[in-house]
Amino acid sequence: MEPNNDTQIPEFVLLGFSDDPELQPLIFGLFLSMYLITVCGNLLIILAVSSDSHLHTPMYFFLANLSFVDICLTSTTIPKMLLNIQTQSQVITYGGCITQIYFFLLFAGLDDFFLTGMAYDRFVAICHPLHYTVIMNPQLCGLLVLVSWMMSALHSLLESLMMLQLTFCREVEISHFFCEINQVVRLACSDTFLNDMVMYFAAVLLAGGPLAGILYSYSKIVSSILRISSAQGKYKAFSTCASHLSVVSLFYCTILGVYLSSAATQSSHAGAVASVMYTVATPMMNPFIYSLRNRDIKGALKRIIGVPMM
């Protein structure tokens, strides 16, 4: 489909973090390191879950899917940025920008949905332990993942198709290191009312909805933990969801911090720097959170790399 504009815009310019040539090698090395750590760490999680039969449970099924999505999310933005630095070019084609928007929204939405699925898993495990295996059966887990993919794909497709209807009448410079949808919509010279409404509605439905589900699940979890009489029992129950709670807090707090900082400074460059937290840092930290705080994952990883178990 061709964009509905009077003048075809063949390419956009990604301004990135800095145009100082002396800083480019530092930025390149930093983001290459973070990208490799993200990919290797999440691949290890996937390998650990798939190779250890003790980890073939709903919680680790969602964790493996989350790790796969985190790899895809960072691969949507970082390789292009590294290529631009290496070739000393800030250009991304019109089609490349729309494609990047589609896949970024797809995998960011899946991140949100899988975290919600993991919260529901912990809710059932702690609040309804006797019915856990009946409720969290493989069919339900597969259905939750399938529905998550369908909803996220439809949302990202809708946003991308609406982007194609916008008109860009001049050379477009994006003050970001990737085609962030809010930045691109703001640069259009045609009416963006429908795009804004869809983005706001999607934010409420596809971000606020899962967050409400997570908060509800943890309110019930906390209530159930408080009813446990022994301190050891409370600690054991809480420890089963500590890793997930850490990841959820990191994910939502960094996103909230990005938009609050952007609103406070009114600076696109500041928003680009802040967005590194949820687009790169959070996917990189997730494997460390789960491997350091989870005895089962640590044991599986030790067996994979050949470290003798104590």
N, C-alpha and C positions, 0 to 999 in steps of 0.2 A: 504494500500500500504506500502511495506517495503522500507526503505531508501536504495538507491543504493550505498552501501559502502562495503568495504572488511571486516571491523570489526564493528559489531553492537555496537552503543553507547547507552547503556541503560538509561543513565541519564546525566543531566547537573548540574553544581553547580552555584547557584546564590549567588554571593558574597555580594550583598546588599550594605548598607551604611557603616557598621563598624562591625568588628569582636570582638570589646571590649565587654565583657559580662556585664559590668556595664552600658553600653549605651543601651542595648537591651530593658529593661523595659521602658526607656524613648521613644525610637523609637516606640515600640509597642503601648504605650498609646497615643502618638501623632497621629499616623496613624489610630488607631482605632477611635479616636475622629473625625478626618477629614473624615473618611469613613462614620461614623454614621451621621454626619452633612450633608454630600453630599446626602446620601440616603433619609434622612428625609426631607431635604429642597426641593429636586426635587420631592419627592412624594407629598409634599404639593402643589407645583405648578401644578402637574398633577391633583390632587384632586380639586383644585380651578378652573381650566379650565373646567374640566368635569362636575362640579356641578353647575356652574353659567352660566345661559343661555346668559348673557350679554357678556361672553367671548367666545362664539361659533363663532369666526371669524377666518379668515385665519391666522392672525398674532399669535393668541394664540394657534391655531391648530399646527403650526410649533413649538411654544414654548413648548407645551406639549410633542411633539415628541423629541425635543432637550433634555428635562429633562429626558425622558425615556432612551435615548441613553447615557446621562451622567452617570446615575446610572449603566448601563451595562458596560460602559468604565471603571469606577473605580472598578467594581466587577470583571473585568477580571484580574486585577493585585493585588489589595490590599489584598483580603482574603488569597491568596496563600502566600504573604509575611508575613502576620500576623501568619499564620499557621506555617511557617518555623521558625519564632522567638519563638513561643510557644513550638514547639517540638525540638528546638535547632538543626534543620536540614536545610541545605541550598540546598537540592537536589530537582530537578524537573525532571520528566521522559522525555525521548525523545518525546513521544507522547503528554505529557502535555505541553511541550515547543512549539511544532508545533501548538497545539490547541490554546495556549495563543496568539501566533503570529497571527493566523487567526482571532480570535475575537477582538484583539486589533486593527488590521488594519480595520476590518469591522466597528467598532463603531467610531474609529477616523475619518474614511472617511465619515460616516454618519453625524458626528458633522459638518464637513466642508460643506457638501451639504445642511444641514438644515439651517446653518447660511446664505448660499447663497440664499436659498429660502426665508428666512425672509428679506433679503436685497431687493430682487425682489418685495416682498409684499409692503415694504415701498416705493420703487420706484413708483409702480403703484398708491399707496394711495396718494402720494404727487404730482406726475407729471401728473397723469391722474385720478383725484378724481371722475369725473363724470362717468367714465367707470369702476370704481373699482369693483363694485359688479358683473359686467358682465365678466370682465377679471378674477378676482380671485374667480371663482366659485368653489363649492366643488369638481367637477370632476377634474379640473386642479390641485387643491391642493392634492387630492388623487393620481393623476398621478405623480406629482413631488416627492411625498414621495415614491411611488412604484419604480420609476426609480432610485431614490437615493439608495434604498435598493439593487436593482439589480446590479447597477454599483459597489457599494462598496463590495457586496458579490462576484462578479466575480473577482474583483481586489484582494481581500484577498485570494480567492481560488487559483488564479494563483500564487501569492507569496508563499503560503504554499506548493503547489505542487512542485514548483521549489526548495524550501528548502529541500524537500525529496530527491532530486537528489545529494545533497552535501555529501561529505565524511568528516568525523571527525575521525582523526587517533589517538587521544590521549584524555585524560581526559579533558573535556571542562569546563573552569571556565569563567562565564559571569560576567563582572564587572558592574552589574546592579541589580535592585531589581525585574526585570521581564525579560522575553525573548524578548529583543528589537532586531528587525530584523537586523539592521546594525551591532550590536555587534555580533550576532550569525554568520552572513555571514563572517565577518572578521576572525572568528576562524576556518573556514573550511580549510582543507588542499588540497581540490580539486579546480579546476578552477571555479572562481566565476564571470567570465565576463558576462554571460547571466543574472545572478542574479543582478549584478550591473546595467546593462543596463535597466532591467525591473524596478528596484527601481528608477532610475533617470527619466525614461520616465513617470512612475506613478506619481512621484513628480511634474513634469512639467504639466502633463495633469490633474491629480485629485486634486492637491493642487494649482498649479498656475492658472488653469482654473477658479475654483470657486473664488479665490482671485481677478482675473481680473474682473469677473462679479460683485463682491461686490464693487470694486473700480469704475467701470463704473456706477453702480447704484447710488452710493453716489456722484459722480461727477454731475450727472443729478439732484439729489436731492438738492445739494448745489446750483446749477444754478437756480432751480425753487424757492428755498427759497429766494435767493437774489433778485428775481423779485417781491417778495411780498412787497408792499409799507409800511405797518404798522409794527412797531417793535413788537407789540403784536401778529400779524399774523405770523411773522418770528419765534418768540419764541414758539408759539403753534405748528407750523409745525416741528420745530427742536425737540421739546420735545417728539413727537411721535416716533422718531427713536433714541433718546439718549441712552436708555437702550441697544438696539441692537448694536449700535455703540460701547458702552463700552465693551460688551461681545466680539465683533469681534476684537477690539483692544487688549483685554486681551489674547484672543486665539492665534492670529497671532504673537503678540509681544513676548509672552512667548516661542512659538516654535522657532521664530527667535533667541531669546536670548539663547536658549538651544544649537542650532547648532553653533552659533557664539562663545559661551563660550567653547564648545567642540573643535572647530577648533583652538581657541587661546591657550588653555591649553594643548591640546593633551592628556587629562586625561579622561579615561573612568569613573573614580569615580566622577569627577567633572560633567560629562555629566549626570550621574545617579542622582546626587543631583539636578541639574538644571531641569531635566525632570519632577521632582515632580510638577513643576509649571503648566505644561499643562496636566499632567495625573491625578493630584489630586486637586491642588489648583483651577484651572479654573472651573472644574465641581462643586466644592464646593461653589465658589463665584457667579456663575450664578443665583441661586435663590435669593441671597441677592441683587444683582444688579436689578433684575426685581421687587422684592417685595418692595424695598426701593424707587425706582425711578418711579414706576408705580402705579397710584392711583386705577386703576381697579383691579389689582392683590391684592393690600393691602385691598381693600374693600371686595373682595371675601374671603381672608384669615381670616379677622375679623369675617365674617359671619360663617365660618367653625368652628373656635375655640370659638365662642359664645361671642365675644367682642361686646358690643353695639355700633352701628354706631352713630357718632356725627352729 
